[in-house]
Each structure stands twice: as C-alpha cells, then as structure tokens.
Amino acid sequence: MNFDFTFYNPTIIHFGKNSLNALHEELKKYGQNVLLVYGGGSIKQIGVYDKVVKILNDERKNIFECSGITPNPKLTDMLRGVRMIEDHHIDLILAVGGGSVIDCAKGMSVSVGIKDPFKTLWLDQKEVTKNNVPVGSILTMVGTGSEFNGGSVITDEEHKIKIGRVFPSHVNPKFSILNPEFTYTVSEYQMVSGIFDIFSHLMEQYFSGQDDNVSDYLIEGLMKSLIVSTKKALINKEDYEARSNIMWAASLALNTLVGKGKEQDWEVHNIEHQLGAYTDCAHGMGLAAISVPYYRHIYKYGLDKFVRFAKNIWNVDSSNKTKEEIALAGIKALEDFIKESHMISHIKDLGATEEMLKDIAYSSAEWGGYKKLTHEEIYEILKEAY
C-alpha cells in the first residue's frame, strides 16, 4: 500500500427485505420535524411512500415534503429544499429514492445558512460546517453509492456546470435502508445505467498506480460479482440474489474503502458530468459511452494494469499475444459487456450533438490517472464516443 490513509464511515446500513422496520428506531434519535425528499412520484406507485409516511406518523413526526427532485439534481431544487429546512426548522432530512435524491438531500444539508452555496462549497471547495442537518436515506434505485458516502453531485443549469464534491464523513447519511425489492420496478434502462455507474466507480479507482495493493483485489472481486449478477438480473429483474448483490456492490464501490492506499483517476466521471450538464442524460449511460474510447486512449500509459484487467476480469487468453493485444482484448470485452447489457455506446444517442462536443470538452477539467488529458484530447475522445 503506497499511501497512508484514515478510513471512517459512520453510516449505519440496514439491509434486506425487512430493513424498513429499522426506520422506527432511527427516527427516535431525531427531533419532530422531518423533510421528506423524493423525486417524481414513483415511490408512491410502488407503495414505499405510504409505508414511510405511516412509520413517520406512528413516530409522531411532523412531515414536510420536498418532491420533484430530478435525475441529475438541479441547483434550483436544492435551494428550494434549503428554504424549507430554514422555514420549518427541520431536524432530519429523509431522502427516499435513488442517488440523485440522496445527493440533493446532502446538498441541502450542507447549504443551510450559506448565501451562495454552489460557489462556496462546490466551486470554491470551502470547508463545510459540522452543524449540517442530518440526512437519512431509503434507497429505491441502485448505482451511485450515495447512500454510503458524503458525495453530492449538483447541476447548475443556468451556467451548464455539473460538479460533484465528496464532503467529509459527517455529511454521510446517518443511516441508509437498503431493500433490494424496492428496486424491482425500476426500468431495465435505469437498472443497467446504475450498474454501469457502479462498474465505472470501480474502474476509476482500479486504473491507477503500479503497486500491489489490497484495494485492487477487492475491486476485482466486486467487478466479477457485478458481471455475474448483471447477466442474471437481465433475465429476471426480480432475482433477489442478483439484485441484492448489485445493491451491495454499489454501496461498497463508493463508500471510500476500495480506493484506500492508492491513486485514483475519475476523468471519465469528469467528462460525463459535463456531458450531463449539456444533455441531462442518464449518468451511467454517459459513462458507458465514454469509457471505452477513453480507455483505448490511455491504456498504453498503464499497460500492466490493463493486462491484469483483461486476464483477471474477462479471462482473456494471453497465449501468443503481446501485452498491447491482451490489454485491447480486455477493453473489447468491456465494450461487449456494455452492448450485451443493453447499455448506450454512443453519446449521440444521449442527446449530444456535434456542435456541443467542443463546449463539453473545454468545460471539462484536465484530470487523469495514468495520463493527464488536455482539452483537445478530451475533444478527440468525445468525437470517438459520438
């Protein structure tokens, strides 16, 4: 392990078919005023809303609702929630939904009392107070891992900026309730979008460094489990074993554990955030479309890790092949997995136009792992992804 680290994750996870029962005891820890944050109403259609509201009423909580949180949560929605928190003296924010809802709830939590929170906390990365309003989450869509970390990705629609920040652990949800059955009604499109988001989180942490470390072995195990479970879930969306494995893999992929002691990349996410700012596309689908051209662009700079990826994840036969051929075969296997899993391979299918590409490229940060990219290189990758 090349780097010193401190690992602490304070989120309590309640996992399984009966996990919602834990909400009773969790609510007893907080005051009377609860802000219920959710999206477009799907939680009402699947019955989760009624179950949650009943528990809140049983615990004699005052319920205030902030609904309509969109995928790729918007700054305007976040600020609407902040006003509600201030007006109603909220003691707990309860986010019910997917990662966008939870991200937005955490954004609300840290923004109370700040005049221009997006600039202060996301753009300028100023320190966040420990007096943030506590957040709890009930997960209904899998992918982001937001239920188990301090991350919050917010989009400023007016200025076309989508940016994420991982806040300190005191911003993490205090508790998260994970029942795989709550995810069954999500469409196949959203299911596989979330799955690639998980896979991308793992790859962004994996494709960096040259050392032998425990984190890479953990990541490989999660990748292999995810591939197996994805194939099963595509056959039967209500395969509990597959859906529970996918749900737990998502949480472990981004609770900061598997990135400890090593370098990380995150350039694919950086580019996709700006793609999302311009197109409002499904995050995981954007990552799927960008990843293959990105990795073909950089693989030579981390050749040994790409060879390991090909052999250990995709079982590529290395007989009579050069390292480059093995690495490229691994990337091809990733491309095949994307297509076989009904994921998107081209950003034009996500609403991107050729006219957007330069703006997306030049508004993306020049990051990278094995190779730091220039804006022009990002533009070339986007053209290949188009």
N, C-alpha and C positions, 0 to 999 in steps of 0.2 A: 504494500500500500504506500503510494508515494507522498500522500498529503495527510497532515494531521486534521482531525475533524472532531466536532461535538455533535452528537445526534440526540435530539429530544423531540418527541412528538406527543403532545398532550391530548390528542383527540381520542375519545372513547368510542370504540366501534361496537355496535350491536348488530350482529349478522345472522340472517336466517329467516325462516318462514314466520317465526313468532316474534321477530325483533321489534315490531312496532309496540308491543306491550311495554317495552322499556321506556317509552315516552312518558308514562305516568311518573316514574321515579325521577327522570331527568327534569321534568317541569317543576318539581318540588324545590329544586335548587335555585329557582329564579323568581323575580317579582311577578306582579299580576299582569302587566301589560305586554302582550306578545304581538309582534308584527309578523303576520303570515305572508310570506313572499312566494309567489308561484308564477307560472307562465300563462299560456293561452287558454287554459281550462281543461287540458287533458286529464289532470288529476281528478277532476270531477267526473269525467266519463268513466274512468277506471275504478272509481269508488274510494280512492285514497283520501280525497278531500273530506268526505263525510266521516271517515274513520278518525282522521286527525282532529277535525273540529269537535267530534264527540269527546275525545280524550281531553282536549283543551277545556271544554265545558265541564267535564267531570272534575277537572282540577281547578275549576272556578277562575279561569283566566279571562281577562278582557282581550278580545280578539280584534285586531285591526288588520285589514287586508291590503296588500300591495300586489296586484295581479298584473298580467300583461307583460311580464319580463320576456324579452325576445331572445332567440338564439343570437350569439354574438352580442351580449348585453350592451345596451346603449347608455351613454353618459346621462342622457335625459331621464331614463328610467331610474338610474342610480340616485340622481339628485332628487327625484320625486320621493323615493324611499327615505332619503335623509331628512327631508322636510317632515315626513310622517313621524319619524323617530323623534325629532325635536318637538313636534306639536303634541304628541301623545305620551311623551316620557317613557319610551319603550324600554323594557327590561331584558327582552330576549327577541332576537330575530330568528324565526323558524323558516328555513328555506326548504320548500318541497318541490322537487323537480330534478333536472339534470345539472350539468356543470355550469351552464350559463346562469341559472337561477342562483346557484350557490356562490359563484363568482360575484354576481351583482350584490348579493347579501353581504359578502365580506367587504365589498367596496363601500356599501352603505355604512357598515360598521366602523370603518376607519375614517370616514369622511365627515362625521358629525363635528360641527364646530369649526370647520375649516372653510375659509372663504372660497378658494379655488382649488378643490381637492385634486382634480385631474392633473393640473400643472404641478401642484405641490408634491403630491405623493407618487404619481406615475411618471411624469416627465422629469421632474427635478429630483425624484427619489429621496425626499426629505424623510427624516425619522418619524415613525408613527407612534402616537401616544399609546400607553398600555391601558388607557381608560376607554378603549373601544367597546362598543356594545357587543355582548356575547352572541354568537351565532350557533344554532344547531341545524342539522340537515337531515332530510329524509330523501333518499336517492331514488329516482324513477327512470333515469337513463344513464347508461354507463359509458365512460370514456375518459373524461378529463382528470379524474383523481382529485377533483376539488374538494371532495368530502373528507380528505385526509391530509390537507396541506393548507398553507397560508396564501396560495396563489389567487390572483384576481386579474382577469383579462377584461378590459373595458374598451369600447369603441366610441371615439368622438366622431360622430357622423359628420358634423359641420366641417371639420378640418381633415377628414379621412385619415384618422390615426387610430390604429388598433394596437394596444400595447398591454403587456402583462407585467405584473410585478409579484414576486414571491415575498410576502410580508413575513415578519418574524412569527415564531410559533404561537405567540399569544393571540394571533389573529385566526389561527386554525379554528374550525368548528369545535366547540366544546364536546359535542357528541355527534355521531352520524349513525343513522339507522339504515341498514342495507338489507332489503328483502329482494332477492332475485326475481320473485314472482311479480313485483311491481314493474318490472321491465318488459314483461311478455308482450304488451300491446304496442310497444314502440315498433314503427315500421322497419322493414328489412333495411331500407336505405339508411335510416338513422342508426340502426343497430351496427351495421358494418362501418359506418362513418365513425362511430365511437370506438369500434375495435381497432381501426387503423390509428386513431389518436393514441390509443394505448401502445400499439406497436411502435409508433413514432417516438413516444416518450422513451421507450426502451432503447431504440436505436440512437437517439440523440445523446444518451448517456454512454452507450456502448462504443460508438465510433469516435474514440479519443484515447490518447495515451498509448504507450507501448509496453507498459509494465504488466506483470501477472498479478491480478488482484481478485479478491473475493467477489467484489461487486459485479465483475463481468460474468462470473459463473452464475450468480443469482439471476442476472439479466437473461442469460441463455436459457435457463430453466423456465423463466416466465414466458419468453418468446415461444418456446416449444409447446408449452401448455396452451398458449393462446392460439397457436395454429391448429392444434388438435380440436380445441373447443369451438373454434370458429366453424370448422367443417361440420361439426355436429349440430351447431345452432342454425346453420343454413338449411339443414334437413328438417329440423324440428325446433322452432323458436321457443317451445315450452319444455325443452330438455333441461331440467333443473340443474343437473350436474354441470352441463356445459355453461349455462347462464351464470351459475354461481361461481364457477372457475373464472369466467370472463370478468365478473364483477370484482372478485378479489384481486385478480391480476391488475385491473385498472387502479385499484387503491394502492397496491404495493409498487406499481410502476412509478408513482409520483408522490410518495409520502416522504421523499428525500433519502430513503435508506439505500437504494441500489446505486445512487450516484456518489456515495461517500468514498473518500480516499482517491478520487480520480478526476481527471479533467472531463469537461462536457462540451457539447457542440451547440445545439439549439438554433442553427442557421435555418433549417427547414421551417421551424416554427416562426422564426422571424420573418421569413419571406411570406409564409402563408398568412400571417397576421395582416400584412398589407394587401395581399390578395383579398382577404376577407373584408378589409376596410373599403375596398372598391366594389366588391361584388356581393357581399353579405352571404357568401356561400357557406355550406356546412364545413366546419373546421376540419374534421377528419378527412373529408373528400379532397379538400385543398391540399392537405398533407400528402395524401396518396398520389395526387397528380404531380406534385413537385419532387417527391423523394427519389424516384428512380433517376430522372435526369441529374439531380443534384449529386447523388452518389456516383454516377458514372463520371461526373466532372471531377470528383475529388479522390476517387479510390486509390489512385497511384501514390498519393501522399500518406496513406495509411494502409499500405498493401497487405501487410501481415494480418491486420485485424479483419480486413475484408475476406482474406483467405480463410481465416478462422470462422467467420460468419457463414461462408459458403459450406464449409465442411461440417460444422457443428450444428447449424440450424437447418440447413437444407439438404444435408447428406450428399453434397456434390462429390462425385467420383473424381479424385485428383490424379488418377493414373494417366500418364503420358500428357499431362497438362502443365503449362508454365503457371507461375503464381498469378500472372495477369489473367490468364484464361480461367483459372479457378475463381478468382475474385469476380470476374464478369459473369460467370455462370451463377454465382450466388446472387448477384443483382438481378439477373434474368429470372431466377427463381422467385425473388421478391416481386418482380413485375407480374409473373404468372399468378402468384397468390392474390395480388390486387385484382386481376381480371377474373379469376375463378371465384373470388368472394363478392363479385358484383360491385366493386368499388370504381370510382372515377379515375381515368387515366390521363385526361386532358383538361386543362383549365378552361378551354373554350366551352366545354360542357358545363361549366360552373358559372357562366356569365361573363367571363373575361373577354375583352376584345383586343385586337392587335394594338389599337390606339392606347389602351391602358398600360401596356407592358412596361414602357419606359418609366411611367409615373410610379408604378408599383416597384420597379427595380430601384429607382433612385430615391424612393422614400423608405426603403428597407435599410436597416443598419448593416454595416460591413463587419459581420461577425465571421465565425467559422471555427472548426476544430482542427482537423489536420491541415486545412488550408484556409487562410483568411481571404474572403472574397472581396473583389471590387464591385462597384455598382454595375460596371459593364459586364462582368462575369455573371452577376445575378440576372441581368437582362438576357444574356445568352441562354441561361438555364430556363428562364421563363419562355423563351422562344421555343426551346426544345420541348417544354411541357405543354405548349399551346396545342 
